[in-house]
Amino acid sequence: MTPPVLVRSFLDHVIVERGLSPNTAAGYRRDLDHYLAHLERAGVTDAEAITPQHITAFAADLAGRFAPSSVARAVAAVRSLHRFAVTETITSTDPAVEVKPPKLPQRLPKALPVDQVQRLLDTPDTSTVTGLRDAALLELLYGTGARVSEIVDLDVDDLTAPLEGAGGLRLIGKGNKERIVPLGSYARAAVEAWLVRGRPVWAAKTTAGPPSLLLNSRGNPLTRQLAHAVLARAGEAAELPVTISPHTLRHSYATHLLDGGADVRVVQELLGHASVTTTQLYTLVTVDHLREVYLSAHPRAR
């Protein structure tokens, strides 16, 4: 089998069999396109002929052009590709099994202080339809800790209970895994205002598409790109000292929960992390915060 055919078979597998999101599948495709180009330059036309040296050379080539995190992601994609090829008996050996992605320095997630989050949430002008939509988006991101893709994919029916009660959201996360997260009173109020006073105005502009919860001004589903733009605009309006993204609010949600005494296993479930190890990164953030407070406040700390 040629490498391009192998890659197509693998991508079909991860989308159909493993249920990976379109965004994750697109990431695999980009990384494996780089790999195919490398193999073509090396004159490799048969997947069975790929050696560990080809993969090591591929990683070295990427290391000269991309950040370590990008190299690690690409090597992980190549390892998954060859593991699939052996599992499906397309090839007899796995040339990537001994090739390890580069180790990355542990990066702690950045969270906003509570007062800066409050300034951000106060920026939308809720006397306008755009402001109602933006307020709902911001409150949902911070109030649930959801990924931006999970929020923009929401339908109205994903509200699991009447908004005046203790409702929640049905989210579809990575690997097509479903979870229910609680919806606090501020997020419920923002969503209700959007549904009553904002969404009907824009929804009337089109009859096409699914009943998405959040819309753009043409009545179409809100995109990830526009959600990022809304956050950037709100961050500027709030005069925050850092550039923010939807993930900033996810980090802030987790950090503030842990600061408030939430159990790390509960936060893991709320965030939809497959491993508690990922969630434990946030506990390091709170320890750093405690250390800063101690050093600045205790008379015998220094």
C-alpha positions as CSV (number, residue, x, y, z in Angstrom):
1,M,0.0,0.0,0.0
2,T,1.3,3.5,-0.8
3,P,1.7,6.0,2.0
4,P,-1.1,8.3,0.7
5,V,-3.5,5.4,0.6
6,L,-2.5,4.4,4.1
7,V,-3.1,7.9,5.4
8,R,-6.5,8.1,3.8
9,S,-7.5,4.8,5.4
10,F,-6.2,6.0,8.8
11,L,-8.2,9.2,8.6
12,D,-11.3,7.4,7.6
13,H,-10.7,5.2,10.7
14,V,-10.3,8.0,13.2
15,I,-13.3,9.8,12.0
16,V,-15.7,6.9,11.6
17,E,-14.5,4.3,14.0
18,R,-13.0,6.4,16.8
19,G,-15.4,9.3,16.5
20,L,-12.8,12.0,16.7
21,S,-14.0,15.5,16.2
22,P,-13.6,17.2,12.8
23,N,-11.0,19.6,14.4
24,T,-8.9,16.7,15.7
25,A,-9.1,14.9,12.4
26,A,-8.1,18.1,10.6
27,G,-5.0,18.3,12.9
28,Y,-4.1,14.7,12.0
29,R,-4.5,15.5,8.3
30,R,-2.2,18.5,8.5
31,D,0.6,16.7,10.3
32,L,0.4,13.6,8.1
33,D,0.5,15.8,5.0
34,H,3.9,17.0,6.2
35,Y,4.9,13.3,6.7
36,L,3.7,12.3,3.2
37,A,5.8,15.2,1.7
38,H,8.8,14.0,3.6
39,L,8.4,10.4,2.5
40,E,7.9,11.6,-1.1
41,R,11.2,13.5,-1.0
42,A,12.9,10.4,0.4
43,G,11.5,8.3,-2.5
44,V,9.4,6.0,-0.4
45,T,6.5,4.6,-2.4
46,D,5.5,1.6,-0.2
47,A,4.4,1.8,3.4
48,E,6.1,-1.4,4.2
49,A,9.4,0.2,3.2
50,I,9.2,3.0,5.9
51,T,12.0,2.6,8.5
52,P,12.6,4.2,11.9
53,Q,15.3,6.3,10.2
54,H,12.7,7.9,7.9
55,I,10.6,8.9,10.9
56,T,13.6,10.2,12.9
57,A,14.6,12.3,9.9
58,F,11.1,13.6,9.6
59,A,11.1,14.7,13.3
60,A,14.5,16.3,12.9
61,D,13.3,18.2,9.8
62,L,10.3,19.5,11.7
63,A,12.4,20.5,14.6
64,G,14.3,23.0,12.4
65,R,11.0,24.7,11.3
66,F,8.4,24.3,14.1
67,A,7.9,24.7,17.8
68,P,8.6,21.6,20.0
69,S,4.9,21.2,20.7
70,S,4.2,21.0,17.0
71,V,6.9,18.4,16.5
72,A,5.6,16.3,19.4
73,R,2.1,16.4,18.0
74,A,3.2,15.4,14.5
75,V,5.3,12.5,15.8
76,A,2.3,11.3,17.9
77,A,0.2,11.4,14.7
78,V,2.8,9.3,12.8
79,R,3.0,6.8,15.7
80,S,-0.8,6.5,15.6
81,L,-0.7,6.0,11.8
82,H,1.8,3.1,12.0
83,R,0.1,1.5,15.0
84,F,-3.1,1.5,12.9
85,A,-1.2,0.0,9.9
86,V,0.0,-3.0,12.1
87,T,-3.3,-3.5,13.8
88,E,-5.1,-3.7,10.4
89,T,-2.3,-6.0,9.0
90,I,-1.5,-3.4,6.3
91,T,2.1,-3.6,7.3
92,S,4.0,-6.3,9.2
93,T,6.1,-4.1,11.4
94,D,5.8,-0.7,13.2
95,P,8.7,1.5,12.3
96,A,7.6,4.2,14.7
97,V,7.3,2.2,17.9
98,E,10.8,3.2,19.1
99,V,10.6,6.8,18.0
100,K,9.5,9.0,20.9
101,P,8.2,12.6,20.5
102,P,10.4,15.3,22.1
103,K,9.8,15.9,25.8
104,L,8.1,19.3,26.4
105,P,8.6,21.5,29.4
106,Q,5.6,21.5,31.6
107,R,3.5,24.6,30.9
108,L,1.1,25.7,33.5
109,P,-2.2,27.0,32.3
110,K,-2.8,30.7,32.7
111,A,-5.9,31.9,34.6
112,L,-7.4,35.3,35.0
113,P,-8.0,36.7,38.5
114,V,-11.6,36.8,39.5
115,D,-11.9,40.6,39.2
116,Q,-10.5,40.5,35.7
117,V,-13.1,37.8,34.7
118,Q,-15.8,40.0,36.2
119,R,-14.7,43.0,34.1
120,L,-14.7,40.8,31.0
121,L,-18.2,39.4,31.7
122,D,-19.5,43.0,32.2
123,T,-18.3,44.2,28.7
124,P,-21.3,43.2,26.4
125,D,-24.0,45.8,25.8
126,T,-27.1,43.7,26.5
127,S,-29.3,46.3,25.0
128,T,-28.3,45.0,21.6
129,V,-28.8,41.5,20.0
130,T,-25.0,41.2,19.5
131,G,-24.4,42.0,23.2
132,L,-27.0,39.5,24.3
133,R,-25.3,36.8,22.2
134,D,-21.8,37.8,23.4
135,A,-23.0,37.8,27.1
136,A,-24.4,34.3,26.7
137,L,-21.2,33.1,25.1
138,L,-18.9,34.6,27.8
139,E,-21.1,33.3,30.6
140,L,-21.3,29.8,29.1
141,L,-17.5,29.6,28.6
142,Y,-16.7,30.7,32.1
143,G,-19.7,29.2,33.8
144,T,-19.2,25.7,32.4
145,G,-15.4,25.5,31.6
146,A,-16.4,24.0,28.2
147,R,-14.1,24.0,25.2
148,V,-15.1,26.6,22.6
149,S,-16.0,23.9,20.1
150,E,-18.4,22.3,22.6
151,I,-20.1,25.7,23.1
152,V,-20.5,26.6,19.4
153,D,-21.8,23.1,18.7
154,L,-24.7,23.4,21.2
155,D,-28.3,23.2,20.1
156,V,-31.2,24.7,22.0
157,D,-32.2,21.2,22.9
158,D,-28.9,20.7,24.7
159,L,-30.3,22.7,27.7
160,T,-31.2,19.7,29.9
161,A,-33.8,21.4,32.1
162,P,-35.9,24.5,32.2
163,L,-33.7,27.6,32.7
164,E,-35.6,28.7,35.8
165,G,-34.6,25.4,37.5
166,A,-31.2,23.9,38.3
167,G,-30.5,23.1,34.7
168,G,-27.4,22.2,32.9
169,L,-25.8,21.6,29.5
170,R,-25.3,18.4,27.5
171,L,-21.8,18.7,26.0
172,I,-20.2,16.5,23.4
173,G,-16.5,16.5,24.1
174,K,-13.4,14.8,22.6
175,G,-13.9,11.3,21.4
176,N,-17.6,12.0,21.0
177,K,-18.0,11.6,24.8
178,E,-21.1,13.1,26.3
179,R,-21.2,14.8,29.7
180,I,-23.7,17.0,31.6
181,V,-22.4,20.1,33.4
182,P,-24.4,22.3,35.7
183,L,-25.4,25.8,34.6
184,G,-25.1,28.5,37.3
185,S,-27.6,31.3,37.8
186,Y,-25.6,34.0,35.9
187,A,-25.1,31.7,32.9
188,R,-28.8,30.7,33.0
189,A,-29.9,34.3,33.1
190,A,-27.6,35.3,30.2
191,V,-28.8,32.3,28.1
192,E,-32.5,33.0,28.9
193,A,-32.1,36.7,27.9
194,W,-30.5,35.6,24.6
195,L,-33.2,33.1,23.9
196,V,-36.1,35.5,24.6
197,R,-34.8,38.8,23.3
198,G,-31.9,38.1,21.0
199,R,-31.9,34.7,19.2
200,P,-35.4,35.0,17.6
201,V,-34.3,38.2,15.8
202,W,-31.4,36.5,14.1
203,A,-33.1,33.1,13.7
204,A,-35.8,34.7,11.6
205,K,-33.3,35.5,8.9
206,T,-32.8,31.9,7.9
207,T,-34.7,28.6,7.9
208,A,-31.7,26.5,7.1
209,G,-29.5,24.5,9.4
210,P,-29.9,22.9,12.9
211,P,-31.4,24.8,15.9
212,S,-28.0,26.1,17.1
213,L,-28.1,27.8,20.5
214,L,-25.7,30.6,19.5
215,L,-26.0,32.3,16.1
216,N,-24.2,35.0,14.0
217,S,-26.0,38.0,12.6
218,R,-27.1,36.1,9.5
219,G,-28.9,33.5,11.6
220,N,-26.2,30.8,11.0
221,P,-24.5,28.9,13.7
222,L,-21.7,30.8,15.6
223,T,-18.2,29.6,14.4
224,R,-15.1,29.0,16.5
225,Q,-13.4,31.8,14.7
226,L,-16.1,34.3,15.5
227,A,-16.1,33.1,19.1
228,H,-12.4,33.8,19.3
229,A,-13.0,37.3,17.9
230,V,-15.7,38.0,20.4
231,L,-13.3,37.1,23.3
232,A,-10.5,39.2,21.9
233,R,-12.9,42.2,21.5
234,A,-14.2,41.7,25.0
235,G,-10.7,41.5,26.4
236,E,-9.7,44.8,24.8
237,A,-12.9,46.4,26.1
238,A,-12.2,45.2,29.6
239,E,-8.6,46.5,29.3
240,L,-7.1,43.2,30.4
241,P,-3.3,43.1,30.6
242,V,-3.1,39.9,28.6
243,T,-4.5,38.6,25.3
244,I,-7.2,36.1,26.0
245,S,-8.9,33.2,24.2
246,P,-11.8,30.9,25.0
247,H,-9.3,28.5,26.6
248,T,-8.3,31.3,29.1
249,L,-11.8,31.1,30.5
250,R,-11.6,27.3,30.7
251,H,-8.3,27.6,32.6
252,S,-9.8,30.3,34.9
253,Y,-12.9,28.1,35.6
254,A,-10.8,25.1,36.7
255,T,-8.4,27.2,38.7
256,H,-11.1,29.1,40.5
257,L,-13.0,25.8,41.3
258,L,-9.8,24.3,42.9
259,D,-9.1,27.6,44.7
260,G,-12.6,27.3,46.2
261,G,-11.9,23.8,47.5
262,A,-13.3,21.6,44.7
263,D,-12.0,18.0,44.5
264,V,-9.7,17.5,41.5
265,R,-11.7,14.4,40.4
266,V,-14.9,16.5,40.3
267,V,-13.1,19.2,38.2
268,Q,-11.8,16.4,35.9
269,E,-15.4,15.3,35.2
270,L,-16.6,18.9,34.7
271,L,-13.8,19.6,32.2
272,G,-14.2,16.3,30.4
273,H,-10.5,15.3,30.8
274,A,-9.8,11.7,30.0
275,S,-7.0,11.6,32.6
276,V,-6.8,13.2,36.0
277,T,-3.1,14.0,35.2
278,T,-4.2,16.7,32.9
279,T,-6.5,18.2,35.5
280,Q,-3.7,18.1,38.1
281,L,-1.8,20.8,36.2
282,Y,-4.3,23.2,37.6
283,T,-3.4,22.2,41.2
284,L,0.1,23.4,40.5
285,V,-1.3,26.8,39.5
286,T,-3.1,27.1,42.8
287,V,0.0,26.1,44.8
288,D,1.9,28.8,43.0
289,H,-0.8,31.3,43.9
290,L,-0.7,30.2,47.6
291,R,3.1,30.6,47.5
292,E,2.8,34.2,46.1
293,V,0.3,35.2,48.8
294,Y,2.4,33.7,51.5
295,L,5.6,35.5,50.4
296,S,3.8,38.8,50.1
297,A,1.7,38.6,53.3
298,H,3.6,36.6,56.0
299,P,6.0,38.7,58.1
300,R,8.7,35.9,58.3
301,A,8.3,34.5,54.7
302,R,11.5,36.1,53.4
